[in-house]
Amino acid sequence: MSAKYNSLVFRTELEATWAAFFDLAGWRWSVNPEPVENWAPDFRVSFDCGHSECGGSHSLLIAVLPLSKIDDFGNHPCKQYFFGGWDPEKNAPTISEDGSAVFGTNPTATYWEISHGAGGGAEDVHFRVDNANELWEKAKSLVENCA
């Protein structure tokens, strides 16, 4: 069933809730960015980063699925583009974003890997948003189901 947030209609209530969450967290977002090979991301987001090596922000391509555990995403194509999606066969990046991410039914069911500062690694929404659970509850209240 479709849902509405901020006068925009989304395919699902979960996508609309994530859009509301991104706004509340101060993340910049766009819906349905260009497909990447065999995957059509649901969102492109960017968020600020204070590390001098990071250029001021990070960006992710995100798949949103109604799953409550990261392991349930299995071999979804979004899990192929960590650390900028470097393709060793082509010796080139496969996406221009810092990485790709899986976003499930709540902030705990999120995961991505990006280069960050002098290192990098696994992150989730709680790594970036201190009050993620509070914002998630507020985001849910901002979404309307469409008839």
N, C-alpha and C positions, 0 to 999 in steps of 0.2 A: 504494500500500500504506500502511495506517495505521501509526502509530508512537506510542510511549508515552514520556512524560517526566514525572517527578515524579507518578506514578500517574494522569496525565491522558492520554487517547487523542486524538491529533490525526489529521486526515485524511491528512497526509503526513509523511514524515520531515523534510522541509525546514521545515515549520511547527513541528514539535516541537523542532528544532534552534534555530530563532529564539527560541522560548519559553525554552529553556535559556540562550541567549545573553543575553536580556533580564534574566533573573535574575542571571547572572554579572556583568553590567554595572551592576546596581543599578537597572534601569528597572522601573517598575510597568507591568503589562500586563493586558489582558483579551482573551479570544478571541471572535471573531465579534460585534463590536459592531453596533448598529443599522445597517441599510442606509442609504446616502445616494443618493437618486434611483436611478440605474441601476447602482449598485455596492454590493456586499456586502464591506466590508473584512474582512480576516482577523484583524487585531489593532488594538487601541487601546493605545498606549504613552504614558507620560509619563516625563520625566527632568528632573533638577534643572538649574537654570541660575543662576549667581551674579550675573548682571547685574541691577542695581537696577531697570531698566526692564522686566524680563521677568516680574515677579510670582513669581519663585522656581522656575518650571518651565515646560516646553513639553510639548505633547501632539500626537500624530500618529495618523492613521488609516493603516493599512498594508495594501498588497496584497503577498502573497508568491506569487511565480511562479518556476518552475524555469528561470530565464534567467540567463545569465552576463554580459550587457551591458545597460546601461540602455536603449540605443537599441532593444533587442529588445522592450521593453514597448509600443512603438508609441504608439497613441492610447488606451491603457487608461484607463478612467474615473478611476483614482486620480491621474492626471496633471493633472486639471482643477481641483484644489482647493488650489493653492499660495497662500501668504500668507493663510491663513484661509479660502480659498474664497470670496472676495468676488464676488457676482453683480452686475455693473454694470446689467443690465436691471431687476433687482428692488431695486437699491441696498441689498443686505442680504447678510450672510454665508450661505453654503450649508452650512457645517459649523461646529460650535462649537469644534473643535480648531484648533490653530495652523496645521495644514497636513495634507497627505496625502503618502504616501511609497510608493516602489517598493522592495521588498526582493527580491533574487534569490538566487543560490546561494551567496553568501559576502559578507562585509562590504564588499568592493570594489564589488559590484553593488547598491549602495543609493543612493538619491537623494531629496531633498526640498528644498523652499524654504519658509522661514518668516520672519516678522518677528523680528528679534533685536536687542535693545538699541536703539541709535539708528538701526539700518539693517536688515539682513536679507540674505537671499539663499540661494544653494544650499549645502546641507550633505550630508554622508553619515555613515555610522557612524564612520569614522576621524576625522572632525571632532570627534565627541563622546566617543569611547572610544579612549584612547591605545594600549591593548594589545588592540585588536579582533581581530587575527589569532590571538593566543594564546587569547583567550576563545572564539573560534569553534572552534578545535580541541578545547578542553575541552568545549564545548557538544555537539559531535558525539559525544563519548565518553559522554555522559549519556543518550543517546536509545537506546531499544530498538525494533526492528522488531516489529510485531505479526503473528502468523500468520493 
